[in-house]
Amino acid sequence: MTKHSWQEKVGVDKSVEMVEFAKRTYGCSKINFKVLDIENTHDCSFYSYRFNKIFSFFCFHWVHNKVDSLLNMHLMLKSGGEILVNFILINPLVELYKCMDTEWHKYIEDIKQISQNTYSRDEMRDIFTKAGFRIINLESSVKKYTFPDFSSLLSAIKAVDVMYSILPQHLHDRYSKHVKDKICEKQMVQICPITGKIIKAYLPITVHAVKD
């Protein structure tokens, strides 16, 4: 497929703020940015049988209802259309929330933006298949990312951890310290004793599937 065969490109996100940012930063005549909740069947139905390809990179682990979301993607594809979905099989934030001390539980319970379910590779294969897809390829293997120091790791966590938008401002520093303590206590990372670099293992999964 060449770039000239793309008749329409649509980038979507459920966040109005993110869509507006994308329009300002990447907007051009060749791509449209739209607000769309992939879990909302009614909204997705406006794009029924419309697309040849659907791509999603490092987003799907945030989705609550993966079954309905895949059914909606199936609906939006034309016959013979393909999806390529890359996401983290086990969301590190979910693992972190599970070991938090009791004082933080009331805030974690308020989090609606993150799926706190975990799935195995075989379970994800079944979910894609039950949504009507024929899997062409499914790959998953442990990867490692190296942070220069613990501060960089904590900054990366803060960028995606919605707890910071829920917690009162005066609790942010104490929460950050608790996060660091739990990461060390549960040995969620490897720390190089010489360089102080932080090595974090994660488990991405990539699924390429087709709608027959």
C-alpha positions in Angstrom: 0.0 0.0 0.0 1.5 3.3 -1.1 0.8 6.7 0.5 -1.3 7.7 -2.5 -3.8 4.9 -1.8 -4.9 6.5 1.5 -8.2 8.2 0.7 -8.9 9.1 4.3 -6.9 9.1 7.5 -8.7 9.7 10.9 -7.0 9.9 14.2 -9.2 9.5 17.3 -9.1 9.9 21.0 -11.9 10.1 23.7 -10.2 13.1 25.2 -11.3 16.5 23.7 -8.1 18.1 25.0 -5.9 15.5 23.3 -7.8 15.8 20.0 -7.4 19.6 20.1 -3.7 19.2 20.8 -3.4 16.9 17.8 -5.2 19.3 15.6 -2.9 22.2 16.6 0.3 20.1 16.4 -0.2 17.7 13.5 -3.3 19.0 11.7 -3.1 19.0 7.9 -5.4 18.4 4.9 -4.3 14.7 4.8 -5.7 13.7 8.3 -8.7 14.4 10.4 -8.7 14.3 14.2 -12.0 13.3 15.8 -13.3 12.7 19.4 -14.3 9.1 19.6 -14.7 6.6 22.5 -13.8 3.2 21.1 -15.9 1.6 23.9 -19.1 3.5 22.8 -20.9 1.4 20.2 -23.3 4.1 19.3 -20.5 6.6 18.4 -18.5 3.9 16.5 -21.6 2.9 14.5 -21.2 6.2 12.6 -18.0 4.7 11.1 -19.5 1.3 10.2 -17.7 -0.5 7.4 -15.6 2.6 6.7 -12.0 1.7 7.2 -9.5 -0.6 5.5 -6.9 -0.4 8.4 -7.1 0.4 12.1 -3.9 1.0 14.1 -3.5 1.4 17.8 -0.1 1.9 19.5 0.3 1.7 23.3 -3.3 2.7 24.0 -5.3 -0.4 24.3 -4.1 -1.3 27.8 -6.0 1.8 29.1 -9.3 0.5 27.7 -11.8 -0.9 30.2 -14.1 -3.0 28.0 -11.7 -4.6 25.5 -14.4 -7.0 24.2 -16.8 -4.2 23.2 -13.9 -2.1 21.8 -12.8 -4.9 19.5 -16.3 -5.5 18.4 -16.6 -1.8 17.5 -13.3 -1.9 15.6 -14.6 -5.0 13.7 -17.8 -3.0 12.9 -15.8 0.0 11.6 -13.7 -2.2 9.2 -14.6 -3.1 5.7 -14.6 -6.8 4.8 -11.0 -7.8 4.5 -9.9 -4.9 6.7 -7.0 -5.3 9.1 -6.1 -4.1 12.6 -2.7 -3.8 14.1 -2.8 -3.3 17.9 0.3 -2.9 20.1 -0.2 -2.5 23.8 1.1 -3.6 27.2 -0.3 -6.9 28.3 0.2 -6.2 32.0 -0.2 -2.5 32.8 2.5 -1.5 35.3 0.2 1.0 37.0 -2.3 -1.6 37.7 0.3 -3.8 39.4 1.4 -0.7 41.4 -2.1 0.1 42.6 -2.6 -3.4 43.8 0.2 -3.1 46.4 -0.6 0.4 47.6 -1.1 1.0 51.3 -4.7 1.3 52.6 -4.6 5.1 52.9 -4.5 5.4 49.1 -7.2 2.9 48.3 -10.1 5.5 48.5 -8.4 7.5 45.7 -7.6 4.4 43.6 -11.3 3.4 43.7 -12.2 6.8 42.1 -10.0 6.1 39.0 -12.3 5.5 36.0 -9.8 6.1 33.2 -7.8 2.9 33.6 -8.7 -0.7 33.2 -7.6 -2.6 36.2 -8.1 -6.0 34.6 -5.2 -8.2 33.6 -5.1 -10.8 30.8 -2.9 -13.6 29.7 -1.6 -13.9 26.1 -4.1 -16.8 25.5 -7.0 -14.8 27.0 -6.2 -11.9 24.6 -6.1 -14.3 21.7 -9.6 -15.5 22.6 -10.9 -12.0 23.0 -9.8 -11.0 19.5 -11.1 -14.2 18.0 -14.5 -13.9 19.8 -14.8 -10.3 18.4 -14.8 -11.9 14.9 -11.1 -11.4 13.9 -8.8 -14.0 12.3 -5.4 -13.5 13.9 -2.6 -13.3 11.4 0.1 -12.8 13.9 0.4 -12.4 17.7 3.7 -11.7 19.3 4.6 -11.1 22.9 8.0 -11.0 24.7 9.5 -9.3 27.6 11.2 -6.0 26.8 13.4 -3.8 29.0 13.6 0.0 29.2 16.5 1.8 30.9 15.9 5.1 32.8 19.0 7.2 33.7 17.9 7.5 37.3 14.9 7.0 39.7 13.8 10.6 39.2 13.3 9.9 35.5 11.2 6.8 36.2 9.0 8.7 38.7 8.5 11.5 36.1 7.5 9.0 33.5 5.0 7.4 35.9 3.6 10.8 36.9 3.0 11.7 33.3 0.4 8.9 32.9 -0.7 8.3 36.5 -4.2 9.8 36.9 -3.8 9.6 40.7 -2.1 13.0 40.4 -5.3 14.5 39.0 -7.3 13.0 41.8 -5.1 13.6 44.8 -5.0 17.0 46.6 -1.9 18.9 45.7 -0.4 18.7 49.2 -0.3 14.9 48.9 1.6 14.7 45.7 5.1 14.5 47.2 4.1 11.9 49.8 2.4 9.8 47.1 5.5 10.0 44.9 7.6 8.8 47.8 5.2 6.0 48.5 5.3 5.0 44.8 9.1 4.9 45.0 9.1 2.9 48.2 6.6 0.3 46.8 8.6 -0.1 43.5 11.7 -0.9 45.6 9.9 -3.1 48.1 8.2 -5.2 45.5 11.4 -5.2 43.3 9.5 -3.9 40.3 12.8 -2.6 38.8 16.4 -3.5 38.7 18.9 -0.8 39.9 22.4 -0.8 38.7 24.6 -0.4 41.8 27.4 1.3 39.8 25.5 3.8 37.5 22.2 4.1 39.4 20.3 3.4 36.1 16.9 1.9 36.5 15.9 -1.1 34.3 12.1 -1.7 34.0 10.9 -4.9 32.3 7.5 -4.8 30.6 5.4 -7.2 28.5 4.1 -5.7 25.2 1.9 -7.6 22.9 1.3 -7.0 19.2 -1.7 -8.4 17.4 -2.2 -8.3 13.6 -5.7 -9.5 12.6 -8.1 -9.4 9.7 -11.9 -9.1 9.3 -12.9 -11.9 6.9 
